[in-house]
């Protein structure tokens, strides 16, 4: 999936139809507020694909949840002194 455009929240509000057309064409729109990404508007088929891909590892048993939990905790609390 290709990124179609980046829009501020105000631009999105004022031109919603335009951005909806971009998404309908198969591209995603990144929405920012105060310079930070706050949302992504993606085509429906991409959302289903993303959810499916995210769950496949868990359903197959490929994911080691304890290992993943440990890695996330290390990333969150590890200091870089």
Buried (B, 14 or more C-beta within 10 A) or exposed (E): EEEBBEBBEEBBEEEEEEBEEBBEEEBBBBBBEEEEEEEBBBBEEBEEEEEEEEEEEEEEEEEEEEEEEEEEEEEEEEEEE
